[in-house]
């Protein structure tokens, strides 16, 4: 198997690297920014990166709240606005280009637990069917086109995708030895994750690191739409830049964790949802107190216990679904790879949402939420139900990708997330 093709690049960064400034101008990844969050970020600093990654002022239909990026798109007009803003910031010296190509060592240290460490590099985008970089989730054409339009207009990777690569001893050794002094950037995000980056330009280190990564393959952990957009752009411009900015992290120790992404079905009462679900599952009430905190504790306990598949809530009551019937299990295509058929999110999408509730899995019919409080609050506001899922393991995700299958859209949340706006990659190196 041909492995990863990773090269150093001349980064575009904010001229000021002090932590306070980086905190004001950086952002979560575009698909985690709600419309209200977008406005707060834009108000924090006139040069916040959200003005480039979401130039239209909203993220489109389908995410938390009523909107989100999976169903929305960045049209040509707003993409042109982002390109114009980017040029203005470069002309004014707000953003500056490195004179020498480098890779960037990136450490993310959460408040609790081990740090995740990886490398920012320019990774070759293989043609469809290539095995060096494997996706594991479905994408939506409108969202891909929106990201493609933004790439084409700005000629810049504004935020990295995230790849989880095969373990490789030399990569691990070089990663451990690389920090040689104070970090180039050091900022803590609102969730308490500390982001430290070191710019590494030593040619021997770069040579060895690129060679070691060439012995590995990777699974896309985050950025399926951005990767597909880069591939679409390169198909249209076969003689142009055929790389994408990526944070490469190892599978296993030192790598990312996987959390679930939950579903919210609007305008569906808990009683109606439970009645329909009972045609294919055993439905039982889970005791929970009246306060939201009590409900969240009950969710954590129920997910940690054995015997249940899914949890349903309207933000006040909590139900457990277990023992799916043969009819429900038959909604999962038998010809699909075993790794795919065994996923909770597959059975939830085909058997519960599609078969029993009769809802299509599209961003207008099924919203997504990235944590339990968000899902419960969204279910309450949209007069619907939250379907609270357990996360798959990283091994499950890799097995699906290597089987050539795709998980339903927005099935996995790899954490921690790199901070958008710290390092950009102009095309054409």
C-alpha positions as CSV (number, residue, x, y, z in Angstrom):
1,X,0.0,0.0,0.0
2,X,1.3,3.5,-0.9
3,X,1.6,5.4,2.4
4,X,1.0,9.0,3.4
5,X,2.8,11.7,1.3
6,X,3.5,14.5,3.8
7,X,5.5,17.6,3.0
8,X,6.4,20.8,4.9
9,X,4.8,24.0,3.9
10,X,5.1,27.8,4.2
11,X,2.5,28.6,6.8
12,X,0.3,31.7,6.9
13,X,-0.2,32.8,10.6
14,X,-1.3,35.8,12.5
15,X,1.6,38.2,13.0
16,X,0.9,38.4,16.7
17,X,1.4,35.1,18.6
18,X,0.6,36.3,22.2
19,X,-2.0,34.1,23.9
20,X,-4.6,36.8,24.4
21,X,-4.6,37.7,20.7
22,X,-4.7,34.1,19.6
23,X,-7.6,33.4,21.9
24,X,-9.6,36.3,20.3
25,X,-8.9,35.5,16.7
26,X,-9.1,31.7,16.7
27,X,-12.3,29.6,16.5
28,X,-13.6,26.0,16.7
29,X,-13.8,24.1,13.4
30,X,-16.5,25.6,11.2
31,X,-18.9,22.7,11.6
32,X,-19.0,23.2,15.4
33,X,-19.9,26.9,15.2
34,X,-23.6,27.7,15.7
35,X,-25.1,31.0,14.2
36,X,-25.0,32.6,17.7
37,X,-21.5,31.4,18.2
38,X,-20.4,32.8,14.9
39,X,-21.7,36.2,15.9
40,X,-19.9,36.1,19.3
41,X,-16.6,35.1,17.6
42,X,-16.9,37.8,15.0
43,X,-17.6,40.4,17.8
44,X,-14.5,39.2,19.8
45,X,-12.1,40.6,17.2
46,X,-12.4,42.2,13.8
47,X,-9.9,39.7,12.5
48,X,-11.4,36.5,14.0
49,X,-10.9,33.6,11.6
50,X,-14.7,32.9,11.6
51,X,-15.0,35.8,9.1
52,X,-13.1,33.6,6.7
53,X,-14.4,30.1,7.4
54,X,-18.1,31.2,7.7
55,X,-18.1,34.4,5.6
56,X,-21.8,34.4,5.1
57,X,-22.7,35.0,8.7
58,X,-24.5,31.6,9.2
59,X,-23.5,28.0,8.8
60,X,-26.5,26.8,6.9
61,X,-29.2,24.3,7.7
62,X,-28.8,21.1,9.7
63,X,-26.7,21.5,12.8
64,X,-27.2,22.3,16.4
65,X,-30.1,24.7,16.7
66,X,-31.9,25.2,13.4
67,X,-28.7,25.6,11.4
68,X,-25.4,24.0,10.7
69,X,-22.8,23.2,8.0
70,X,-23.8,19.7,6.9
71,X,-26.7,20.8,4.8
72,X,-25.5,24.4,4.1
73,X,-23.1,25.7,1.6
74,X,-20.8,28.7,1.2
75,X,-21.9,30.2,-2.1
76,X,-19.7,31.8,-4.6
77,X,-20.6,35.2,-3.4
78,X,-19.7,34.7,0.2
79,X,-16.6,32.7,-0.8
80,X,-15.4,35.8,-2.9
81,X,-16.0,37.9,0.2
82,X,-13.8,35.6,2.3
83,X,-11.1,35.8,-0.4
84,X,-11.2,39.6,-0.4
85,X,-11.0,39.7,3.4
86,X,-8.1,37.3,3.4
87,X,-6.2,39.5,0.9
88,X,-6.9,42.6,3.0
89,X,-5.6,41.0,6.1
90,X,-2.4,39.9,4.3
91,X,-1.9,43.3,2.8
92,X,-2.3,44.9,6.2
93,X,0.2,42.6,7.8
94,X,-2.4,41.0,10.1
95,X,-1.5,37.6,8.5
96,X,2.1,36.9,7.5
97,X,3.7,34.1,5.4
98,X,6.7,32.1,6.6
99,X,9.8,32.4,4.5
100,X,10.7,28.7,4.9
101,X,8.7,25.5,4.7
102,X,8.2,23.6,8.0
103,X,6.1,21.1,9.7
104,X,4.4,22.0,13.0
105,X,4.3,19.8,16.1
106,X,0.9,20.3,17.7
107,X,0.1,19.3,21.3
108,X,-3.4,19.5,22.7
109,X,-3.6,19.1,26.5
110,X,-7.2,18.8,28.0
111,X,-7.9,19.7,31.6
112,X,-8.0,16.0,32.5
113,X,-6.2,13.1,30.8
114,X,-3.3,12.6,28.5
115,X,-2.2,15.0,25.8
116,X,-2.8,14.4,22.1
117,X,0.2,15.2,20.0
118,X,0.5,15.3,16.2
119,X,2.0,17.1,13.2
120,X,0.6,19.7,10.8
121,X,1.7,19.0,7.3
122,X,0.6,19.2,3.6
123,X,-0.8,15.8,2.8
124,X,-1.2,14.6,-0.8
125,X,-4.9,14.2,-1.9
126,X,-5.0,10.8,-3.7
127,X,-7.5,10.1,-6.4
128,X,-10.7,8.3,-5.5
129,X,-9.9,4.7,-4.6
130,X,-6.6,5.6,-3.1
131,X,-5.9,3.8,0.2
132,X,-3.4,6.1,1.9
133,X,-6.2,8.3,3.4
134,X,-9.5,6.5,4.1
135,X,-12.8,8.2,4.9
136,X,-15.3,6.6,7.2
137,X,-18.4,8.8,7.0
138,X,-20.8,9.8,4.3
139,X,-20.8,13.4,3.1
140,X,-23.5,15.8,1.6
141,X,-22.9,17.3,-1.8
142,X,-24.1,20.7,-0.8
143,X,-21.7,20.9,2.1
144,X,-18.8,19.6,-0.1
145,X,-19.6,22.2,-2.7
146,X,-19.6,25.0,-0.2
147,X,-16.2,24.1,1.1
148,X,-14.9,23.7,-2.5
149,X,-16.1,27.2,-3.4
150,X,-14.3,28.6,-0.4
151,X,-11.1,26.7,-1.3
152,X,-11.2,27.8,-4.9
153,X,-11.8,31.5,-4.0
154,X,-9.2,31.8,-1.2
155,X,-6.6,29.3,-2.6
156,X,-5.9,28.6,1.1
157,X,-6.5,25.8,3.5
158,X,-8.1,27.8,6.3
159,X,-8.3,24.9,8.8
160,X,-6.8,21.5,9.0
161,X,-8.5,18.2,8.6
162,X,-7.5,15.6,11.2
163,X,-6.0,12.2,10.3
164,X,-5.4,9.2,12.6
165,X,-2.4,7.3,11.2
166,X,-1.1,3.8,11.8
167,X,1.3,3.6,14.8
168,X,5.0,4.0,13.6
169,X,7.9,3.8,16.1
170,X,10.1,6.4,14.3
171,X,7.2,8.9,14.2
172,X,6.7,8.4,17.9
173,X,10.4,8.9,18.6
174,X,10.7,12.0,16.5
175,X,7.6,13.5,18.1
176,X,9.0,12.9,21.6
177,X,12.3,14.5,20.7
178,X,11.1,17.4,18.7
179,X,10.1,20.1,21.2
180,X,13.3,22.1,21.5
181,X,12.3,25.1,23.5
182,X,9.3,27.4,24.1
183,X,6.4,26.8,21.8
184,X,5.9,29.1,18.8
185,X,2.2,29.4,19.9
186,X,0.5,28.7,23.2
187,X,-3.2,29.3,23.8
188,X,-6.0,27.8,25.9
189,X,-9.4,27.5,24.3
190,X,-12.8,28.0,26.2
191,X,-13.0,24.3,27.0
192,X,-9.7,24.4,28.8
193,X,-7.7,22.6,26.2
194,X,-4.2,24.0,26.0
195,X,-2.9,24.2,22.4
196,X,0.9,24.4,22.0
197,X,2.6,24.5,18.6
198,X,6.3,24.3,17.7
199,X,7.5,25.2,14.2
200,X,10.1,22.6,13.1
201,X,12.2,23.4,10.0
202,X,15.3,21.1,10.7
203,X,15.8,19.4,7.3
204,X,17.0,16.1,8.7
205,X,14.0,15.9,11.1
206,X,11.6,16.7,8.2
207,X,13.2,14.1,6.0
208,X,13.0,11.4,8.6
209,X,9.5,12.3,9.6
210,X,8.2,12.3,6.0
211,X,9.9,9.0,5.4
212,X,8.4,7.4,8.5
213,X,4.9,8.7,7.8
214,X,5.2,7.3,4.2
215,X,5.1,3.9,5.9
216,X,1.7,4.5,7.3
217,X,-1.9,4.9,6.2
218,X,-4.6,7.0,7.9
219,X,-8.3,7.3,8.6
220,X,-10.0,10.7,8.4
221,X,-10.9,11.6,12.0
222,X,-12.4,15.0,11.2
223,X,-12.9,16.9,8.0
224,X,-14.7,14.6,5.6
225,X,-16.4,17.4,3.7
226,X,-13.2,19.5,3.6
227,X,-11.2,16.4,2.3
228,X,-13.9,15.8,-0.4
229,X,-13.8,19.5,-1.3
230,X,-10.1,19.4,-1.7
231,X,-10.4,16.3,-3.9
232,X,-13.1,18.0,-6.0
233,X,-11.0,21.1,-6.5
234,X,-8.0,19.1,-7.5
235,X,-10.1,17.1,-10.0
236,X,-11.1,20.4,-11.6
237,X,-7.5,21.6,-11.6
238,X,-5.3,18.5,-12.1
239,X,-2.2,20.6,-12.6
240,X,-2.7,22.7,-9.5
241,X,-2.0,22.2,-5.8
242,X,-3.0,18.6,-4.9
243,X,-2.5,18.7,-1.1
244,X,-4.5,19.5,2.0
245,X,-3.5,20.8,5.4
246,X,-3.9,18.0,7.9
247,X,-3.1,17.3,11.6
248,X,-1.6,13.8,11.7
249,X,-2.1,12.0,15.0
250,X,-1.4,8.4,15.9
251,X,-3.9,5.7,16.4
252,X,-3.8,4.6,20.0
253,X,-1.6,6.1,22.6
254,X,-1.0,9.8,22.2
255,X,-4.0,10.0,19.7
256,X,-7.6,11.1,19.7
257,X,-10.6,9.9,21.7
258,X,-14.0,9.2,20.0
259,X,-17.2,10.6,21.4
260,X,-20.7,10.2,20.1
261,X,-22.7,12.7,18.0
262,X,-26.3,12.5,19.0
263,X,-29.5,12.9,16.9
264,X,-32.4,15.2,17.5
265,X,-35.7,14.6,15.7
266,X,-37.8,17.8,15.8
267,X,-41.6,18.0,16.1
268,X,-41.9,14.4,17.5
269,X,-43.3,13.9,21.0
270,X,-41.6,11.5,23.3
271,X,-44.9,9.5,23.7
272,X,-45.3,9.1,19.9
273,X,-41.6,8.3,19.5
274,X,-41.8,5.7,22.2
275,X,-45.0,4.1,20.8
276,X,-43.4,3.7,17.4
277,X,-40.1,2.5,18.9
278,X,-42.0,-0.2,20.9
279,X,-42.9,-1.9,17.7
280,X,-39.2,-2.9,17.4
281,X,-37.5,-2.5,20.8
282,X,-38.2,-3.0,24.4
283,X,-38.8,0.4,25.9
284,X,-38.3,1.1,29.6
285,X,-38.4,4.3,31.7
286,X,-35.1,5.4,33.3
287,X,-35.5,7.1,36.7
288,X,-34.2,10.7,36.6
289,X,-34.7,13.8,38.8
290,X,-36.5,16.9,37.6
291,X,-33.5,19.0,37.1
292,X,-31.4,19.0,33.8
293,X,-28.3,18.0,35.8
294,X,-30.2,15.0,37.2
295,X,-31.1,14.0,33.7
296,X,-27.5,14.3,32.4
297,X,-26.3,12.1,35.3
298,X,-29.0,9.5,34.5
299,X,-27.8,9.5,30.9
300,X,-24.2,8.9,31.9
301,X,-25.2,6.0,34.2
302,X,-27.5,4.4,31.6
303,X,-24.8,4.5,28.9
304,X,-22.3,3.0,31.3
305,X,-24.6,0.1,32.2
306,X,-25.2,-3.0,30.2
307,X,-28.4,-3.9,28.5
308,X,-29.4,-0.9,26.5
309,X,-28.7,0.4,23.0
310,X,-30.2,3.8,22.7
311,X,-31.6,6.5,25.1
312,X,-34.5,8.8,24.2
313,X,-35.4,12.0,25.9
314,X,-37.5,15.1,25.4
315,X,-35.3,17.1,27.9
316,X,-37.4,16.0,30.8
317,X,-38.0,12.2,30.8
318,X,-35.6,9.5,29.8
319,X,-36.3,6.1,28.1
320,X,-34.0,3.2,27.3
321,X,-34.4,1.1,24.1
322,X,-33.1,-2.4,24.1
323,X,-33.6,-5.9,22.5
324,X,-34.1,-4.9,18.9
325,X,-36.5,-7.2,17.0
326,X,-35.5,-9.3,14.0
327,X,-37.5,-6.9,11.8
328,X,-35.5,-4.0,13.0
329,X,-32.2,-5.8,12.6
330,X,-33.2,-6.8,9.1
331,X,-33.2,-3.1,8.1
332,X,-29.4,-3.2,8.2
333,X,-28.1,-4.5,4.8
334,X,-26.8,-8.0,5.2
335,X,-24.3,-7.5,2.4
336,X,-22.5,-4.7,4.3
337,X,-19.2,-5.4,6.0
338,X,-19.5,-6.9,9.5
339,X,-17.7,-3.9,11.1
340,X,-20.4,-1.5,9.7
341,X,-23.4,-3.7,10.5
342,X,-22.4,-3.8,14.2
343,X,-22.4,-0.1,14.8
344,X,-25.1,1.4,17.1
345,X,-25.4,4.4,14.8
346,X,-26.3,2.2,11.8
347,X,-29.1,0.5,13.6
348,X,-30.3,3.8,14.9
349,X,-30.4,5.3,11.4
350,X,-31.9,2.4,9.5
351,X,-34.0,0.7,12.1
352,X,-35.3,3.4,14.4
353,X,-35.2,6.7,12.5
354,X,-35.9,5.4,9.1
355,X,-38.0,2.3,9.6
356,X,-40.0,2.9,12.8
357,X,-40.1,6.7,12.8
358,X,-40.3,7.1,9.0
359,X,-37.8,10.0,8.9
360,X,-35.2,10.4,6.2
361,X,-31.6,10.9,7.5
362,X,-31.1,14.4,6.1
363,X,-30.2,17.6,7.9
364,X,-33.7,19.1,7.7
365,X,-35.3,16.0,9.3
366,X,-32.6,14.9,11.8
367,X,-30.4,17.4,13.6
368,X,-27.1,16.6,15.2
369,X,-25.8,17.6,18.6
370,X,-22.2,17.2,19.8
371,X,-22.9,16.6,23.5
372,X,-25.7,15.5,25.8
373,X,-26.7,19.0,27.2
374,X,-26.9,20.3,23.7
375,X,-29.1,17.4,22.5
376,X,-31.4,17.7,25.5
377,X,-31.8,21.5,25.1
378,X,-32.3,21.2,21.4
379,X,-35.0,18.5,21.8
380,X,-36.8,20.8,24.3
381,X,-36.7,23.9,22.0
382,X,-37.7,22.0,18.9
383,X,-40.5,20.0,20.5
384,X,-38.8,16.8,19.6
385,X,-36.8,13.9,21.0
386,X,-33.1,13.4,21.5
387,X,-31.6,10.1,20.5
388,X,-28.5,9.7,22.7
389,X,-25.9,7.3,21.3
390,X,-22.9,5.5,22.7
391,X,-19.6,6.3,20.9
392,X,-17.9,3.8,18.7
393,X,-14.3,2.8,19.5
394,X,-11.4,4.1,17.3
395,X,-10.9,0.4,16.3
396,X,-14.5,0.2,15.1
397,X,-14.0,3.4,13.0
398,X,-10.7,2.1,11.5
399,X,-12.3,-1.2,10.7
400,X,-15.2,0.4,8.8
401,X,-12.8,2.6,6.8
402,X,-10.6,-0.3,5.9
403,X,-13.6,-2.3,4.8
404,X,-14.4,0.4,2.3
405,X,-17.7,1.3,4.1
406,X,-19.1,4.6,5.3
407,X,-20.7,5.3,8.6
408,X,-23.9,7.5,8.5
409,X,-23.1,11.3,8.4
410,X,-21.9,12.8,11.6
411,X,-21.3,9.5,13.5
412,X,-18.1,10.3,15.3
413,X,-16.7,13.2,17.3
414,X,-12.9,12.9,17.6
415,X,-11.5,15.0,20.5
416,X,-9.7,17.1,21.3
417,X,-10.1,19.4,18.2
418,X,-7.3,21.6,16.8
419,X,-8.0,25.3,17.0
420,X,-8.9,26.9,13.7
421,X,-6.9,30.0,12.8
422,X,-3.5,29.2,14.3
423,X,-1.9,27.9,11.1
424,X,-3.2,28.3,7.5
425,X,-1.7,26.8,4.3
426,X,-1.8,28.9,1.1
427,X,-1.8,26.8,-2.0
428,X,1.0,26.6,-4.5
429,X,4.1,25.6,-2.5
